[in-house]
Amino acid sequence: MAKPRKSRKTSEKKKAKEWYTVLAPQAFDSKELGEAIASDEGKLVNRVVPVSLMDITGKMSQANIYTTLDFRIKDIKGKTAYTELIGHRLSPSYIRTLVRRRRTVLHTVRDLPTTDDRTVRIKLITVTRERISETMKKNLREAIEKELSEAAGKYGYYELMQEIIYGRLSSKVFNRLRQITPMSKVEFRKTELKEALE
């Protein structure tokens, strides 16, 4: 006896997945970041795409290897996904190499406004060559605050992020701090764009 034919439900028909090319923002020359797959383009929006700085620059260096940039997909046009940079982070293994015995480590967390009305939360790590007094720590914190305050009113969002990512702002902070005490390292270990997700 023939078995009765089962009726198909529309929900059982799986929509074919398609590939989308993911592009960096214009500030990074709209570089291709890779591809993403989805059955519906709406499922791609707000997806975060992590990319190493080495892949962005094409240059192999310690800084580029240990730095990851996070891009969020904001818009889809055709088969192209457009992104916005939402932050960066340094590898925890790299951060651990900075922290050694008989040194003082200072952590700074601050929200920096930009000239184009964005806000970036920065996390800075400062390492001295030797242990320092509480008075010296206070002097360093004041110098850090002054340098960050100057940066806050000077750059637009992408300008600020590039100053941070490519090490220019950390060099400025380092040069100011070494006038107070011998320094080992200053790094922006993490940044986060304060977003209002739709």
N, C-alpha and C positions, 0 to 999 in steps of 0.2 A: 504494500500500500504506500502510495506516495505521501510524504510528509507535507502537512499544510505549510504554505509559504509564509514566512514571518514578514510582517509589514515593517518597512524601514521608517525610523524616526529621523526627522531632520537633524536633531541634536546628535545623532550617531555619525553623521557625515562630518568628518574632520576637515576643517579648512586647511588647505595646503599652506605650509610655511614658506615664507619668502625671505631672501637676503637683502639687507640694506647696508649701504656704504656709510660709515660713520666718519664725519669730518670734525676737525678741531675748529675753534673760533678763528676769525680773521687775524686776531692778535698772534696766532701761531701759524699763520700763512695757510689756513684752511687745510692743514695737512691731514691726510687720510689716517685715521686711528685704527682702522680695522673694519670688520663686518659684524653685523648683528642679525639674528634670525628671529622671526616672529610670525604668527599666523594673522596678526592684526597689528597695524602700525600703531594703534593706540596703546598697545602693550609695551611699546618701546619708549614712549614718552616718560620722562623722569628716571629712566634706567641710568645707573652710574657706570661709566666705563673707565677703569683704572689703566693708566699707561705710564711706563717708565720714562723719565726725562731723556734717557739714552735713545729711546725710540723716536722722541720728538726732535732731538738735535742731530741724531745720527753719529754722535761722538761718544766714544767710550772713555769714561773717567770715573773715579770713585764717586764724585758728587752725583753724576748722572745715573749711575747704577743704583745708588741708595735712595734716589728721589722718585716718588710716584706722584703723578698728577691725576686728580679725579675730575672727570668731565661728566656732566649730566646732559642727557638727550632732551632737548627742549622743543624741537620742531621736526616734522617730517614733510618732505616735498618729493613726490615721486618715490624713488627708491634710495633717497639720500636722507640721512639723519644728521641734523645740525645740533651742535653741543655748546655748552657754556662751561667754562672752568669754575669749579666750586671749591677748590682747595688743593693742598698738596700735603705730603707727609714723608718723613724720613724713616728709613728702616729701623726698627727697634734694635737690631743687631749692631747697626752703625752707632746709634746713640749710646749703647753699652760700652763701646770702645772709648768714648769720650770721658766716661766717669771712672776715675781712678783714685786710689788712696792718696791721702795727704793733699787733696785739692778741695776747693770749695765750689759747689754747684748751686747756681741760682736758677729758679724757674720763674718765668714771667708769663702771665696770661692777660691779654688786653684786647679790647675791641677797638679797631681802628676805622674811623669813618674815612671815606674817600671823597674826592671833589665831585664825583658824579653820583653822590647820594647812595652809595653802597656801604655795607659794614662788614669788615673782615675780622674774625677772631684769630689772633695770632698766639702761638705758644713758643716762647723763646727759651733756649737753654744756654746758660753762660757758665763757662768753666775757667777757673783761675789756675795758674801754675802751681800755687801752693795755698795752704790754708790761710784765710784772712780773718781779721777781727770783725765784730759786729758793726763797728763804726765804718769799716771799709765796705762791708756789705751794703750798708745804708747809702754810702757814697755811690756805689755802683748802681744801685736801684734808681737813685735820682738821675744819674747820667743816662740810664736806659730809658727812663720815662721821658726825659728831655728829647732824646733822639727819636723816639717813637712819635712823640707829639709833633715834632717837626715834619715827619713823614706823613702824618695824618692829614695835614692841610696842604700837601704838595702834589699828591698823585691821584689820578683816576684809578678805577679798579684794576684794569689790566696792566697799567703802568706799575702800580704797587706790587701786583703779583709777580711781574717779571723782575722787579728790583729784588724781591725776596727769593724767587726760584733760582735766579742766576747768581745769587750770593752778593749782590752789590750792597744791599741794605745791611746785611750782617757784617760786611767789611767796614761800613761806616760806624756801626755800633762798636765793633772790635777796636777800631782806631781811637774812638773816644774813650773807651774803658781802659785801654792800655796806658793812657796818660795818668791813670789813677793807681793801677797795680799791674804787674805782669800777667798777661792773659794766655790761656791755652786755646780756647775755642769759643766762638759764638755762632749758634745755629738757630734758624727758625725751624723747629722740628715739626710743626704742623700749622696749617692755616685752614680756616673754614669760612666760606661765604655764608652769611646769615641770610637764609632764603625764606620766601613765602611760597610754598609749593601749591600749585593749583590742584 
